[in-house]
Amino acid sequence: MNIAMLLSGGVDSAVALHRLIEEGHDPHLFYIRIGMDNDEGDCSAEEDIEMCSLIARRYGLHLDVVSLHQEYWDNVMEYALRTVKAGLTPNPDMMCNSIIKFGYFEERWGKDFDLTATGHYASTIIDPQGRKWLATAVDPVKDQTDFLARISGKQLQHLTFPLGNLPKSEVRRIAAEAKLPNAYRRDSQGICFLGKINYNDFIRRHLGEKPGAIIEIETGKKLGEHRGYWFHTIGQRKGLGLSGGPWFVVRKNVADNVIYVSRGYDTEKQYGRTLGLAEMQFITANPWGEKALAPEGVAIKFKNRHTPEFLPGRIRQIPEAEGEYIIESDVKVQGIAPGQFAVVYNQEASICYGSGIITGGNILQ
């Protein structure tokens, strides 16, 4: 089988490659290069490419460094900036996967191979009808299906995830045993492709600063100032510069550039149980059909942020509103941030069905 392997320079994709080779495959290696938004080079990318080159030489494989710089900034980061400017919370990693890694890369290079492999912690399963579904990884802490929940069924058909049945500890053990050069390299924590970039610095460069009031929602009292509503997201606790906390962002008024906060870990203002979803996208197929139109909806698990926990709830479709659904959670949900994605799973949290964009009334336009 002819496989394209996407390397990142990190230990996960290196071990995914190692597993493919152990299975007898001879993958063609690719590194997708993205430069900084000022067209300058990226030091972390240079380190990644050097690491990928070491891995390629180690296994005697060919490595192609391909550029999707313009496509990334024209699509993923344009979406991120447009979203934060509207007062919403973007998820550039999800868009990066669907548009760049499994969009433009597949159209230009991946299409020439039988499969494209990555180091994502995810799996796939085939149902009795022969349909391929996105399935969760065995390691719930590292599971990355929520970052893949905006890809299409066509994209999934062409993907394979060699790490799906491994916990992270085993990945590190394999890397050390195989003496891979990045066995002990720290995991990247940055936005997709952006490495060590400071997110707030990036937002500031493009949107500037716009001082506004931070107001306690219960009393209307002004507590301080922020430098622009676009630096803050619903549910945020750190970075507010307020004493006597903890303080949580619970509402934003975009028109007046006001951030509303509430104090205390258990403040009811930071919780909710209802998530409205727009633009619901199913990866393989709608698993419920008309069942979701019933008033009681369908039992599911879901996530509204990247976390090991799958929350229980029910989802129902809004009649005559294409792509619009409502999730009623069985438990209180912290920080429901409009603009973010709610990722929907089956009741066993073993299959990721897709995702919808969270709507809500805590962003005042």
KABELFEN-V24219 format. One record per pair of residues at least 12 apart in sequence whose ideal C-beta (glycine too) atoms are under 7 Angstrom apart, sorted by sequence separation. I is the first residue (numbers start at 0). J is the second residue. D is the distance in whole Angstrom. If there is no record, write none. Layout:
{{I J D} {I J D}}
This chain:
{{4 16 5} {32 44 6} {79 91 5} {121 133 6} {122 134 4} {212 224 6} {213 225 5} {235 247 7} {248 260 6} {249 261 5} {314 326 5} {342 354 5} {122 135 7} {211 224 7} {234 247 6} {235 248 4} {247 260 6} {299 312 6} {341 354 6} {121 135 7} {122 136 6} {133 147 6} {210 224 5} {211 225 6} {234 248 7} {246 260 4} {247 261 6} {299 313 7} {312 326 5} {313 327 5} {340 354 4} {341 355 6} {4 19 7} {76 91 7} {121 136 5} {233 248 6} {298 313 6} {299 314 5} {312 327 6} {326 341 6} {340 355 7} {48 64 6} {75 91 5} {78 94 5} {120 136 4} {210 226 6} {232 248 7} {233 249 7} {246 262 5} {297 313 6} {312 328 4} {340 356 6} {341 357 5} {2 19 6} {30 47 7} {211 228 6} {223 240 6} {231 248 5} {245 262 7} {296 313 4} {297 314 6} {312 329 5} {340 357 7} {30 48 6} {120 138 6} {208 226 4} {209 227 4} {223 241 6} {244 262 6} {245 263 7} {295 313 7} {296 314 5} {310 328 6} {311 329 4} {338 356 7} {339 357 5} {75 94 5} {208 227 5} {222 241 6} {245 264 6} {247 266 6} {249 268 4} {296 315 3} {311 330 7} {338 357 7} {75 95 5} {231 251 7} {249 269 6} {310 330 6} {337 357 5} {30 51 5} {120 141 4} {206 227 7} {239 260 7} {294 315 7} {336 357 7} {337 358 6} {2 24 5} {4 26 4} {6 28 5} {120 142 5} {121 143 6} {133 155 6} {247 269 4} {293 315 7} {310 332 6} {335 357 6} {337 359 4} {3 26 7} {4 27 7} {6 29 7} {28 51 7} {75 98 6} {120 143 5} {121 144 5} {206 229 5} {228 251 5} {291 314 6} {0 24 6} {2 26 4} {3 27 5} {4 28 5} {5 29 6} {6 30 5} {74 98 5} {75 99 6} {119 143 5} {131 155 6} {291 315 6} {292 316 5} {335 359 6} {337 361 7} {4 29 7} {131 156 6} {228 253 6} {291 316 4} {301 326 6} {337 362 5} {3 29 6} {5 31 7} {121 147 6} {141 167 5} {213 239 7} {292 318 6} {28 55 5} {136 163 5} {137 164 5} {202 229 6} {231 258 5} {71 99 6} {119 147 6} {137 165 7} {138 166 4} {202 230 6} {213 241 7} {228 256 6} {70 99 6} {137 166 6} {138 167 6} {274 303 6} {303 332 6} {314 343 6} {228 258 6} {304 334 7} {199 230 6} {324 355 6} {28 60 5} {30 62 7} {32 64 5} {67 99 5} {123 155 7} {303 335 6} {28 61 6} {32 65 7} {70 103 5} {216 249 6} {225 258 5} {26 60 7} {27 61 6} {28 62 4} {29 63 5} {30 64 5} {31 65 6} {32 66 5} {33 67 7} {34 68 5} {216 250 6} {33 68 5} {234 269 6} {304 339 7} {309 344 6} {29 65 6} {31 67 6} {32 68 7} {36 72 6} {67 103 5} {303 339 6} {67 104 7} {123 160 7} {8 46 7} {16 54 7} {20 58 6} {33 71 5} {122 160 6} {222 260 7} {303 341 5} {8 47 3} {121 160 5} {309 348 4} {7 47 6} {36 76 7} {301 341 6} {302 342 5} {13 54 5} {119 160 5} {122 163 3} {301 342 6} {8 50 4} {115 157 6} {120 162 6} {121 163 6} {122 164 7} {301 343 5} {8 51 5} {65 108 6} {114 157 6} {115 158 6} {116 159 5} {117 160 6} {120 163 7} {214 257 6} {216 259 4} {279 322 5} {301 344 6} {114 158 7} {118 162 6} {216 260 7} {217 261 7} {278 322 5} {299 343 6} {300 344 4} {6 51 4} {114 159 5} {116 161 6} {211 256 4} {212 257 5} {213 258 5} {214 259 5} {215 260 6} {216 261 5} {277 322 6} {279 324 5} {299 344 6} {211 257 6} {277 323 6} {299 345 7} {300 346 6} {209 256 6} {211 258 7} {213 260 6} {276 323 7} {299 346 6} {6 54 6} {109 157 6} {276 324 4} {298 346 5} {300 348 4} {101 150 5} {105 154 7} {276 325 7} {96 146 6} {275 325 6} {276 326 7} {96 147 6} {97 149 4} {105 157 6} {216 268 6} {273 325 7} {274 326 4} {93 146 6} {96 149 7} {97 150 5} {101 154 4} {92 146 5} {96 150 6} {273 327 6} {303 357 7} {93 148 7} {94 149 7} {272 327 6} {93 149 5} {272 328 5} {101 158 7} {272 331 6} {272 332 6} {270 331 4} {271 332 6} {274 335 6} {270 332 6} {270 333 6} {269 333 6} {271 335 5} {269 334 6} {276 341 6} {286 352 6} {274 341 5} {31 99 7} {31 100 7} {282 351 7} {282 352 7} {281 352 6} {282 353 5} {281 353 4} {31 104 6} {280 353 5} {279 353 7} {280 354 6} {279 355 4} {278 355 6} {277 355 6} {278 356 5} {29 108 6} {276 355 3} {277 356 5} {276 356 7} {276 357 6} {277 358 5} {276 358 7} {274 357 6} {275 358 4} {275 359 6} {27 112 7} {26 116 7} {5 100 7} {95 191 4} {19 116 6} {95 192 6} {92 190 6} {91 190 5} {92 191 5} {234 333 6} {91 191 6} {234 334 2} {15 116 6} {233 334 6} {15 117 7} {233 335 7} {234 336 6} {15 118 4} {233 336 4} {232 336 5} {233 337 7} {3 108 7} {12 117 7} {3 109 5} {12 118 3} {11 118 4} {3 112 4} {9 118 7} {253 362 6} {254 363 7} {2 112 6} {5 115 7} {253 363 6} {254 364 6} {1 112 5} {2 113 6} {7 118 6} {250 361 5} {251 362 5} {252 363 4} {253 364 5} {1 113 5} {2 114 5} {3 115 5} {4 116 5} {5 117 5} {249 361 7} {251 363 7} {0 113 5} {0 114 7} {2 116 5} {83 202 6} {71 192 6} {84 206 6} {54 179 7} {80 205 5} {54 180 7} {80 206 7} {53 180 5} {155 282 6} {155 283 7} {233 361 6} {50 180 6} {152 282 6} {50 181 5} {149 280 6} {151 282 7} {152 283 5} {150 282 6} {19 161 6} {86 228 6} {18 161 4} {88 232 4} {84 229 6} {88 233 7} {15 161 4} {83 229 4} {15 162 5} {14 162 7} {133 282 5} {44 194 7} {11 162 6} {43 194 3} {132 283 5} {43 195 5} {131 283 7} {41 194 6} {130 283 6} {130 284 7} {14 170 5} {17 173 6} {145 302 5} {11 170 6} {14 173 5} {33 192 4} {10 170 6} {14 174 5} {17 177 6} {145 305 6} {10 171 7} {13 174 6} {17 179 7} {10 174 5} {86 251 5} {13 179 5} {86 253 4} {140 307 5} {13 181 6} {139 307 5} {10 179 7} {10 181 5} {9 181 6} {10 182 6} {8 181 7} {10 184 6} {9 184 6} {9 186 6} {9 187 6} {149 340 7} {148 340 7} {148 342 4} {145 342 4} {148 351 6} {148 353 6} {149 354 6} {148 354 4} {144 351 4} {135 348 6} {135 349 6} {134 349 6} {134 350 6} {135 351 7} {133 350 7} {132 350 5} {133 351 4} {93 340 6} {88 336 4} {88 337 7} {89 338 6} {90 339 6} {87 337 5} {88 338 4} {90 340 5} {87 338 3} {88 339 5} {82 338 5} {87 362 6} {86 362 5}}
